[in-house]
Amino acid sequence: MSQTHSVLAHRNKNLKLFFCPLDHESLTLKQADLIKSWLPKDELTKVSRYIQRSDQEKGLMVRGFLRGLLSIVAKDNHADKQLLSPKFWRFEYGDKGKPRLTSEHVASSGLTFNISHSGEWLVIAVLSDTHSQVSELGVDIERYRQSTNIYPILNHYFTHEETQALLALPSALQRDRFFDLWALKESYIKAKGLGLALSLKSFSFDLSEMNKTKLALFEQEMCIDELEMNAGIQLNLHQGDLVKPADDWTVVLGKLNQDYRFALSVNMAANFDVHAQKMELSTLLTGVESR
């Protein structure tokens, strides 16, 4: 079976989605020390500021996964050899805190990334683009919560069109649609890097033409599952009474399992190859050390 699912293949562009369990209780002292050896002082300080030990361990794992996976993808892309070590990656931050590679590392690696975690899962999206750098890439993972009272939230954060479409669904499906839309909105906000300075009512998603497909999920080189994916989602931008389709964006929605869904927003009109992989920390660390 091919390791790549083509949403509609676009040459020279490849997007990898890494799903990483944040099982902090399995983190060994040796693994923690190795990840710490990759981190500059400012990142070590950030991790140490978490009050709960479990949060410190998860914070360390998130940083280890990000640096290690960037190195693995850079290796696959035959990037500058210096970038193959996780400790060499350098990051900068937008005005609202969105992390990104420094312009020097983007130029030498051709990589753009975004990251999201919820509950026990981390997702990292890494886009390889050999011809141009795409800065507006956002990914979100959301845990389904039965306890959330969704209806007061609709009027505050959803557009009229989104609310009406949701309420037109059978009541048993409305909560699922709420979390679908929430993941999509978070992915777009993260792609724009503006945080809540960007009104959630300034854009909307039309899911009426959404079409389902399957995305193979690999662990190392073996296919272990098929993820439910949805394409054909229309992003619309709102300005007063004007609603304009954002045809230069691609939006994808998927489910990791019954409890977690994920969404991706990227400012490319053309679709691209997508590869999904589950990555255990032990597998990542072994892979990085062997390269």
Long-range contacts (C-beta under 8 A, 24 or more apart in sequence): 1-216, 1-223, 2-216, 3-216, 3-218, 3-221, 3-275, 4-273, 4-274, 4-275, 5-213, 5-214, 5-215, 5-216, 5-229, 5-273, 5-274, 5-275, 5-276, 6-271, 6-273, 6-274, 7-213, 7-231, 7-250, 7-252, 7-271, 7-272, 7-273, 7-274, 8-270, 8-271, 8-272, 9-271, 9-272, 9-273, 10-268, 10-270, 10-271, 10-272, 10-273, 12-129, 12-130, 12-131, 13-127, 13-128, 13-129, 13-130, 13-268, 13-270, 13-272, 13-273, 14-127, 14-128, 14-272, 14-273, 14-275, 15-125, 15-126, 15-127, 15-128, 15-264, 15-266, 15-272, 15-273, 15-274, 15-275, 16-73, 16-125, 16-126, 16-127, 16-128, 16-274, 16-275, 16-276, 16-277, 17-123, 17-124, 17-125, 17-139, 17-262, 17-264, 17-274, 17-275, 17-276, 17-277, 18-65, 18-69, 18-123, 18-124, 18-125, 18-126, 18-277, 18-278, 18-279, 19-121, 19-122, 19-123, 19-217, 19-256, 19-276, 19-277, 19-278, 19-279, 20-61, 20-65, 20-121, 20-122, 20-123, 20-124, 20-278, 20-279, 20-280, 20-281, 20-284, 21-120, 21-121, 21-122, 21-278, 21-280, 21-281, 22-58, 22-61, 22-62, 22-117, 22-119, 22-120, 22-121, 22-122, 23-120, 23-281, 24-54, 24-57, 24-58, 24-61, 26-281, 27-57, 27-60, 27-61, 27-281, 31-64, 31-281, 31-282, 31-285, 32-57, 32-60, 34-64, 34-285, 35-60, 35-61, 35-63, 35-64, 35-67, 35-285, 36-60, 37-87, 38-63, 38-64, 38-67, 38-68, 38-85, 38-86, 38-87, 39-63, 39-67, 39-87, 58-117, 61-122, 61-281, 62-115, 62-117, 62-122, 64-281, 64-284, 64-285, 65-122, 65-124, 65-279, 65-281, 65-284, 66-113, 66-115, 66-124, 68-284, 68-285, 68-287, 68-288, 69-124, 69-126, 69-279, 69-284, 70-101, 70-109, 70-111, 70-113, 70-126, 71-288, 71-291, 72-284, 72-287, 72-288, 72-291, 73-111, 73-126, 73-128, 74-109, 74-111, 75-291, 77-109, 77-110, 77-111, 77-128, 77-130, 79-108, 79-109, 79-110, 79-111, 80-108, 80-109, 83-108, 83-109, 84-291, 86-288, 94-193, 95-193, 96-193, 96-194, 96-195, 96-197, 97-195, 98-190, 98-193, 100-135, 106-133, 107-133, 112-137, 113-137, 114-138, 114-139, 114-190, 114-191, 115-139, 116-140, 116-141, 116-186, 116-187, 116-190, 116-262, 117-141, 118-142, 118-143, 118-260, 119-143, 119-259, 119-260, 121-256, 121-260, 123-256, 123-262, 125-264, 127-266, 127-272, 134-266, 134-267, 134-268, 135-267, 136-191, 136-192, 136-193, 136-265, 136-266, 136-267, 137-191, 137-264, 137-265, 137-266, 137-267, 138-186, 138-187, 138-188, 138-189, 138-190, 138-191, 138-192, 138-264, 138-265, 138-266, 139-187, 139-190, 139-262, 139-263, 139-264, 139-265, 140-183, 140-184, 140-186, 140-187, 140-190, 140-262, 140-263, 141-183, 141-256, 141-260, 141-261, 141-262, 142-179, 142-182, 142-183, 142-186, 142-260, 142-261, 142-262, 142-263, 143-259, 143-260, 144-175, 144-176, 144-179, 144-258, 144-259, 144-260, 144-261, 145-179, 146-175, 148-175, 148-178, 150-174, 150-175, 150-178, 153-178, 154-178, 156-200, 157-185, 157-200, 157-201, 158-200, 158-201, 158-204, 159-201, 159-203, 159-204, 159-238, 161-204, 161-206, 161-236, 161-243, 162-204, 162-205, 165-206, 165-207, 165-208, 177-207, 179-261, 180-207, 180-253, 180-261, 180-263, 181-205, 181-207, 183-253, 183-261, 183-262, 183-263, 184-233, 184-251, 184-253, 184-263, 184-265, 186-263, 187-251, 187-263, 187-264, 187-265, 188-235, 188-249, 188-251, 188-265, 190-265, 191-265, 191-266, 191-267, 201-238, 202-237, 202-238, 202-239, 203-235, 203-236, 203-237, 203-238, 203-246, 204-235, 204-236, 204-238, 204-243, 205-233, 205-234, 205-235, 205-236, 205-251, 206-233, 206-234, 206-236, 207-233, 207-253, 209-233, 209-234, 210-253, 215-254, 215-274, 215-276, 216-276, 217-276, 217-277, 217-278, 218-275, 218-276, 218-277, 218-278, 219-277, 219-278, 219-279, 219-280, 219-283, 220-283, 224-278, 227-254, 227-255, 227-256, 227-276, 228-254, 228-255, 229-253, 229-254, 230-254, 231-271, 235-265
